[in-house]
Amino acid sequence: MPTLSEQCALGLERADAQHLRRVLRTHGRVDGSSVEIMLDGARYVSFAANDYLGLRDDPRVIEAGRAALLAYGAGAGASRLVTGNHALYALLEAKLAAMKGVEAALVFGSGYLTNLGVIPALMDKGDVIFADKLVHACIIDAAQLSGARLLRFAHNDMAHLAALLKEHRGDSTNALIVTDHVFSMDGDVAPLAEIAALAKLHDAWTMADDAHGLGIVPAAAPVDLWMGTLSKAAGGYGGYVVAAQVIIDFLITKARSFVFSTGLPPSVCASALAALEVMEAEPQRAARALALAQRVTQALGLPLAQSAVVPVILGTAEAALAAQEALKNHGLLAVAIRPPTVPPGTARLRLAFSAAHTDAQVEALIAALKELPCAR
Ligand SMILES: *Cc1c(COP(=O)(O)O)cnc(C)c1O
């Protein structure tokens, strides 16, 4: 047996050989801007953050957090079921529930922890989960943790989902269909109304992950569970699930990542609440992020953007890394996304647009993308 260090060194060598090694870089901030960052001593305009509405820098969001930090301290002190349930949670949960037009909400430590708690609380051995091929990794982890059988349908392919339901639904006790609402690496939107109709026909529950939809793409369809994150358009940190009151009551008792993990700091709740209020009061922010994404897809002849996320598919991990470097030479930062985050052969630049980007920044991006040898 190799030593643990030898084993890890071997794993890193293999990742290097496939251009799949991941390394941490330190990203500094340029004062006063939510889209300009410092990296290795150089200044870049970033198209690589999920802060689609520019809210992590909003003075109202910062001030709400600061006031709560001073008033209530740095941490929750305990899990919410013990003594960590600050009054701010109820306000934040009421706001989330109202925004989705559903009875109740429950806030978790992060979006990842939300999926990891919710899905295994509801699904068990003998049940079946139908998940879109491109759902976020934490949904897959959660499905595996639940012990239920996991079946994947081709991306947004309702004929395939219908066929899988027809063939396999009958073998299992309970069934859940789960999808991203807005897909994190593709930016396209799931056909939730059709999924809800198929679920009704085949006696299945439905769940949508709204991590990239909240504040950008309205959640119009009826699903049993909405989950999402407060770390993207809301600009802060934390996760949540929104559902009927009885479902939320059950999750408070059964979701292990809720029961056995410390609550979010009160200041984080306060910032999130302020961010949701700005999100609602200023819909022009979402409209701008979407319009900028659409301007870029139109200029490049790509399918019209449906959200603030635009993929520029390049194929190999090597090509995606080369494109990332080429953009850096223009002072632009977009991140190369490689397998296993995306399927093999579909490595890409993932562009994320923010209401805080200027027109000039987006024009510079378009010009640089047009110069890429491999982009359309
Ligand atoms: C980011 C993301 C999550 C995880 O949310 P965090 O709050 O960052 O843990 C879950 N689902 C999707 C689709 C995401 O993009």
Ligand as a Chemical Component Dictionary entry (heavy atoms), coordinates in Angstrom:
data_LIG
# 
_chem_comp.id                   LIG 
_chem_comp.type                 NON-POLYMER 
_chem_comp.pdbx_formal_charge   0 
_chem_comp.three_letter_code    LIG 
# 
loop_
_chem_comp_atom.comp_id 
_chem_comp_atom.atom_id 
_chem_comp_atom.alt_atom_id 
_chem_comp_atom.type_symbol 
_chem_comp_atom.charge 
_chem_comp_atom.model_Cartn_x 
_chem_comp_atom.model_Cartn_y 
_chem_comp_atom.model_Cartn_z 
_chem_comp_atom.pdbx_ordinal 
LIG C1 C1 C 0 -24.468 26.748 -6.334 1  
LIG C2 C2 C 0 -25.504 25.700 -6.452 2  
LIG C3 C3 C 0 -25.924 24.972 -5.346 3  
LIG C4 C4 C 0 -25.230 25.071 -4.018 4  
LIG O1 O1 O 0 -25.495 26.279 -3.384 5  
LIG P1 P1 P 0 -24.452 26.834 -2.290 6  
LIG O2 O2 O 0 -25.260 27.778 -1.500 7  
LIG O3 O3 O 0 -23.343 27.471 -3.063 8  
LIG O4 O4 O 0 -23.990 25.650 -1.505 9  
LIG C5 C5 C 0 -26.970 24.097 -5.503 10 
LIG N1 N1 N 0 -27.565 23.915 -6.697 11 
LIG C6 C6 C 0 -27.166 24.590 -7.799 12 
LIG C7 C7 C 0 -27.865 24.363 -9.079 13 
LIG C8 C8 C 0 -26.116 25.488 -7.708 14 
LIG O5 O5 O 0 -25.707 26.119 -8.798 15 
# 
loop_
_chem_comp_bond.comp_id 
_chem_comp_bond.atom_id_1 
_chem_comp_bond.atom_id_2 
_chem_comp_bond.value_order 
_chem_comp_bond.pdbx_ordinal 
LIG C1 C2 SING 1  
LIG C2 C3 SING 2  
LIG C2 C8 DOUB 3  
LIG C3 C4 SING 4  
LIG C3 C5 DOUB 5  
LIG C4 O1 SING 6  
LIG O1 P1 SING 7  
LIG P1 O2 DOUB 8  
LIG P1 O3 SING 9  
LIG P1 O4 SING 10 
LIG C5 N1 SING 11 
LIG N1 C6 DOUB 12 
LIG C6 C7 SING 13 
LIG C6 C8 SING 14 
LIG C8 O5 SING 15 
# 
